[in-house]
Amino acid sequence: MVSTPARAAPDEASAEAHFRAGRAALARGDHAEACARFTESQRLDPAPGTLLNLGECKQRLGLFASAWEHYSAAAALLGGDPRKELAKQKLMEIEPQMSRLTLVLAPGAPRGSTVVRDGAPLVEAALGVAARLDRGEHHIVVSAPGHAPRTFTLDLPTAESRTLLVEPGPSTVVQSKSPLRTVGVIVGAAGLAGLGVGIAAGVLTIQRKSAVDAHCIEQRCDAEGLRAASQGRTWSTVSTVAFAAGLAGLGAGVVMVVVGGPVAKPSAAMSASLGLDRAEIGLAGRF
C-alpha cells in the first residue's frame, strides 16, 4: 500500500496572529503590509474571512482582478453566512474597475504555437477570451516549433480592455542547397565556361580567315596562308564543339538548380473600499 504524505496541520495560533496584524495594518492604511499578513495567515490556516480581507487590501491597492478572485473564493465558501452578501456587493463594486486583456493568435501563426502570460501557459480555449488582470505591466511570450520565441510587454491601465494580436518570432530554419542543386550550379558554371571558350575560338577563327585572305590569291597560298587556313579549321571546330557543349551544360545546370530547390534544415542556433462602518462588520473575523 502506497502512503500519501500527510498535510501539515493548520497553525491556528500563528494564522490568527498574522490576521490581527493584517487588520491593524489595514486600519492604519498600510495596505501592502496588510496583504502580506493576510496571505501568510491564509497559508497557515485557510479561512473565508481571511479571503474577504485579502480582497479588501488588494482592492485598496487597485489590484482589482486579484481582489475579484479573493471575493469570489470567499463567496463560494461562505454558503448561508451573511457575509456572502458583502462579498457579492464587493464583486459588483469592482467589476467596472477591472482591466481585461484578450490575446489572439495572428492569422497564419505556425502550428503548435503556445502562449505564456506572466509565466503561466494558456490553454487554447483561453485565447480570444477577455481575461481579468491587475493593472500594470504584463509579459506575453509566444513560441512555436522552428521559430524564435517573441515577447510582448504591455502596460495595462485600470478599467481598460485591450486586445493584443500575438505570434512567435521569425523562423529559425535555414535554407541549404540539395546535392542536385549543387551539381547543377557546377554544371551550369562549366557550361558558361564552354560558351566562353566557344566565343574565344570563334574570334581566333575570324582572325585566321583574315590571314588566309591576305596570303592566298585564287586558292594559291603561301606558307603563311596555308598555316592560317589549317589553324582556322582547327579553331572553327573547337568553337562549334565548345558552343554546343556550353549550351548543353548551361541548360542542364539550370534544370538541376530548379528541380533540386532549397532544402530546409534546422539551424544550430536555434518577452476603493467600502466605508469602514459596514465593512468592519464583515471583515473582522477569519471564519
C-alpha positions as CSV (number, residue, x, y, z in Angstrom):
1,M,0.0,0.0,0.0
2,V,1.4,3.4,-1.0
3,S,1.1,6.0,1.6
4,T,0.4,9.7,0.7
5,P,2.4,12.4,2.5
6,A,0.4,13.9,5.4
7,R,-0.7,17.5,5.0
8,A,0.8,20.0,7.5
9,A,-1.6,20.7,10.4
10,P,-3.1,24.2,10.4
11,D,-1.2,26.6,12.6
12,E,-4.2,28.4,14.0
13,A,-2.3,30.5,16.6
14,S,0.1,31.9,14.1
15,A,-2.6,32.4,11.5
16,E,-4.7,34.3,14.0
17,A,-1.6,36.5,14.9
18,H,-1.0,37.3,11.3
19,F,-4.7,38.0,10.7
20,R,-4.8,40.5,13.6
21,A,-1.6,42.2,12.4
22,G,-3.2,42.4,9.0
23,R,-6.3,44.1,10.4
24,A,-4.1,46.6,12.3
25,A,-2.1,47.4,9.1
26,L,-5.4,47.8,7.2
27,A,-6.7,50.2,9.8
28,R,-3.6,52.4,9.6
29,G,-3.6,52.4,5.8
30,D,-0.6,50.2,5.2
31,H,-2.3,48.1,2.6
32,A,0.9,46.3,1.3
33,E,1.7,45.1,4.8
34,A,-1.9,44.1,5.3
35,C,-1.9,42.0,2.2
36,A,1.3,40.2,3.2
37,R,-0.1,39.4,6.6
38,F,-3.4,38.1,5.3
39,T,-1.6,36.0,2.7
40,E,0.5,34.3,5.4
41,S,-2.5,33.8,7.6
42,Q,-4.3,32.1,4.7
43,R,-1.3,29.9,4.0
44,L,-1.1,28.8,7.6
45,D,-4.8,28.2,8.1
46,P,-7.2,28.9,5.2
47,A,-10.4,30.7,6.2
48,P,-13.1,32.6,4.2
49,G,-12.8,35.7,6.5
50,T,-9.2,35.9,5.6
51,L,-10.1,35.8,1.9
52,L,-12.5,38.7,2.4
53,N,-9.7,40.7,4.0
54,L,-7.3,39.8,1.2
55,G,-9.8,41.0,-1.3
56,E,-10.2,44.3,0.7
57,C,-6.5,45.1,0.8
58,K,-6.0,44.2,-2.9
59,Q,-8.9,46.4,-3.8
60,R,-7.4,49.3,-1.8
61,L,-4.1,48.8,-3.7
62,G,-6.0,49.0,-7.0
63,L,-5.4,45.3,-7.9
64,F,-9.0,44.7,-8.8
65,A,-8.5,41.4,-10.6
66,S,-6.8,39.9,-7.6
67,A,-9.5,41.3,-5.3
68,W,-12.1,39.8,-7.5
69,E,-10.5,36.3,-7.2
70,H,-10.4,36.5,-3.4
71,Y,-14.0,37.8,-3.1
72,S,-15.2,35.1,-5.4
73,A,-13.4,32.4,-3.5
74,A,-14.8,33.7,-0.2
75,A,-18.4,33.9,-1.6
76,A,-18.1,30.2,-2.6
77,L,-17.1,29.2,0.9
78,L,-19.4,31.3,3.0
79,G,-22.6,29.4,2.0
80,G,-25.5,30.8,4.0
81,D,-23.2,33.1,6.0
82,P,-24.5,36.8,5.9
83,R,-21.0,37.9,4.8
84,K,-21.7,36.2,1.5
85,E,-23.8,39.2,0.5
86,L,-20.9,41.5,1.4
87,A,-18.6,39.5,-0.9
88,K,-21.2,39.8,-3.7
89,Q,-21.5,43.6,-3.2
90,K,-17.8,43.9,-3.4
91,L,-17.7,41.9,-6.7
92,M,-20.3,44.3,-8.2
93,E,-18.4,47.3,-6.9
94,I,-15.0,46.4,-8.5
95,E,-16.4,44.9,-11.7
96,P,-16.3,48.3,-13.7
97,Q,-12.8,49.0,-12.4
98,M,-11.2,45.8,-13.6
99,S,-8.7,45.7,-16.6
100,R,-9.1,43.0,-19.2
101,L,-6.8,41.6,-21.9
102,T,-7.7,39.4,-24.8
103,L,-4.9,37.6,-26.6
104,V,-5.4,36.5,-30.2
105,L,-3.0,34.4,-32.3
106,A,-2.3,36.2,-35.5
107,P,-3.8,34.6,-38.7
108,G,-1.2,32.2,-40.2
109,A,0.6,31.6,-36.9
110,P,2.6,28.4,-37.1
111,R,1.0,25.1,-36.0
112,G,1.9,24.3,-32.4
113,S,2.1,27.9,-31.2
114,T,2.0,28.3,-27.5
115,V,1.3,31.4,-25.4
116,V,2.6,32.1,-21.9
117,R,1.2,35.1,-20.0
118,D,3.1,36.3,-16.9
119,G,4.8,32.9,-16.6
120,A,1.5,30.9,-16.9
121,P,0.9,28.8,-20.0
122,L,-2.5,29.4,-21.6
123,V,-4.7,26.7,-23.0
124,E,-6.1,27.2,-26.5
125,A,-9.5,27.9,-25.1
126,A,-8.2,30.9,-23.2
127,L,-7.1,32.6,-26.4
128,G,-9.7,35.1,-27.7
129,V,-11.3,35.4,-24.3
130,A,-11.1,38.6,-22.2
131,A,-9.1,37.8,-19.0
132,R,-9.3,39.8,-15.8
133,L,-5.9,41.2,-15.0
134,D,-4.5,43.6,-12.5
135,R,-3.3,46.9,-13.8
136,G,0.4,47.2,-14.6
137,E,3.0,45.5,-16.7
138,H,2.3,42.1,-18.2
139,H,4.6,39.9,-20.3
140,I,3.4,37.5,-23.0
141,V,5.8,35.0,-24.6
142,V,4.7,33.2,-27.9
143,S,6.7,30.2,-29.1
144,A,6.4,27.6,-31.9
145,P,8.5,24.8,-33.2
146,G,11.1,26.0,-35.6
147,H,10.6,29.7,-34.6
148,A,12.3,32.0,-32.2
149,P,10.1,33.0,-29.2
150,R,8.7,36.5,-29.2
151,T,8.0,38.6,-26.1
152,F,5.3,41.2,-25.9
153,T,5.2,43.7,-23.0
154,L,2.0,45.5,-22.2
155,D,1.3,48.2,-19.5
156,L,-2.4,47.7,-18.8
157,P,-4.2,50.7,-17.3
158,T,-7.0,50.5,-14.7
159,A,-10.6,49.9,-16.1
160,E,-9.4,49.3,-19.7
161,S,-10.0,46.4,-22.1
162,R,-7.4,45.7,-24.7
163,T,-6.9,43.1,-27.5
164,L,-3.4,42.0,-28.5
165,L,-2.5,40.1,-31.7
166,V,0.4,37.9,-31.0
167,E,2.6,35.5,-32.9
168,P,6.0,33.8,-32.5
169,G,9.3,35.2,-33.8
170,P,10.9,34.5,-37.2
171,S,11.7,31.1,-38.4
172,T,14.9,29.5,-37.2
173,V,15.0,27.2,-40.3
174,V,17.9,27.9,-42.7
175,Q,18.0,27.0,-46.4
176,S,20.7,24.7,-47.6
177,K,21.4,23.5,-51.1
178,S,20.5,20.0,-52.1
179,P,23.2,17.8,-53.8
180,L,21.3,18.1,-57.1
181,R,21.2,21.8,-56.8
182,T,24.9,22.0,-56.1
183,V,25.7,19.8,-59.1
184,G,23.5,22.0,-61.2
185,V,25.5,25.0,-60.2
186,I,28.8,23.3,-61.1
187,V,27.4,22.0,-64.4
188,G,26.0,25.4,-65.3
189,A,29.3,27.1,-64.5
190,A,31.0,24.6,-66.7
191,G,28.5,25.4,-69.5
192,L,29.2,29.1,-69.2
193,A,33.0,28.4,-69.4
194,G,32.3,26.3,-72.5
195,L,30.5,29.2,-74.1
196,G,33.4,31.4,-73.2
197,V,35.8,29.0,-75.0
198,G,33.5,28.9,-78.0
199,I,33.5,32.7,-78.3
200,A,37.3,32.9,-78.0
201,A,37.7,30.2,-80.6
202,G,35.3,32.0,-82.9
203,V,37.3,35.2,-82.6
204,L,40.5,33.2,-83.4
205,T,38.8,31.6,-86.4
206,I,37.9,35.1,-87.8
207,Q,41.5,36.2,-87.3
208,R,42.8,33.2,-89.2
209,K,40.4,33.8,-92.0
210,S,41.8,37.3,-92.3
211,A,45.3,35.9,-92.6
212,V,44.1,33.4,-95.3
213,D,42.6,36.3,-97.3
214,A,45.8,38.2,-97.1
215,H,48.1,35.3,-98.1
216,C,46.0,33.4,-100.6
217,I,45.2,34.6,-104.2
218,E,42.8,32.5,-106.3
219,Q,43.2,29.5,-104.0
220,R,47.0,29.8,-104.1
221,C,48.5,30.3,-100.7
222,D,52.0,30.9,-99.5
223,A,53.3,29.2,-96.4
224,E,51.7,31.7,-94.1
225,G,48.4,31.4,-95.8
226,L,48.4,27.6,-95.6
227,R,49.3,27.7,-91.8
228,A,46.4,30.2,-91.3
229,A,44.0,28.0,-93.2
230,S,44.9,25.0,-91.1
231,Q,44.6,26.9,-87.8
232,G,41.3,28.4,-88.9
233,R,39.8,25.0,-89.5
234,T,41.0,23.8,-86.1
235,W,39.6,26.9,-84.2
236,S,36.3,26.6,-86.1
237,T,35.9,23.0,-84.9
238,V,36.8,24.0,-81.3
239,S,34.3,26.9,-81.4
240,T,31.5,24.7,-82.7
241,V,32.1,21.9,-80.1
242,A,32.6,24.4,-77.2
243,F,29.4,26.3,-78.1
244,A,27.4,23.1,-78.3
245,A,28.8,21.7,-75.0
246,G,28.4,25.1,-73.3
247,L,24.8,25.5,-74.2
248,A,24.1,21.9,-73.1
249,G,25.8,22.3,-69.8
250,L,24.1,25.6,-69.1
251,G,20.7,24.2,-69.8
252,A,21.3,21.1,-67.7
253,G,22.6,23.2,-64.8
254,V,19.5,25.4,-64.9
255,V,17.2,22.4,-64.8
256,M,19.1,20.8,-61.9
257,V,19.0,24.0,-59.9
258,V,15.3,24.4,-60.4
259,V,14.4,20.8,-59.7
260,G,16.8,20.5,-56.8
261,G,15.5,23.6,-55.0
262,P,16.4,24.5,-51.4
263,V,16.2,22.0,-48.6
264,A,15.2,23.3,-45.2
265,K,17.1,22.1,-42.2
266,P,17.0,23.3,-38.5
267,S,19.6,25.9,-37.6
268,A,22.1,25.0,-34.9
269,A,21.3,28.2,-33.0
270,M,18.1,28.0,-32.9
271,S,9.3,38.5,-23.8
272,A,-11.6,51.8,-3.3
273,S,-13.1,50.1,-0.5
274,L,-16.4,50.2,1.4
275,G,-16.8,52.6,4.3
276,L,-15.4,51.0,7.4
277,D,-18.7,51.2,9.2
278,R,-20.4,48.3,7.3
279,A,-17.2,46.6,6.0
280,E,-15.8,46.3,9.5
281,I,-18.7,44.0,10.5
282,G,-18.0,41.6,7.7
283,L,-14.2,41.7,7.7
284,A,-13.4,41.5,11.4
285,G,-13.3,37.7,11.7
286,R,-11.3,35.0,10.0
287,F,-14.1,32.4,10.0
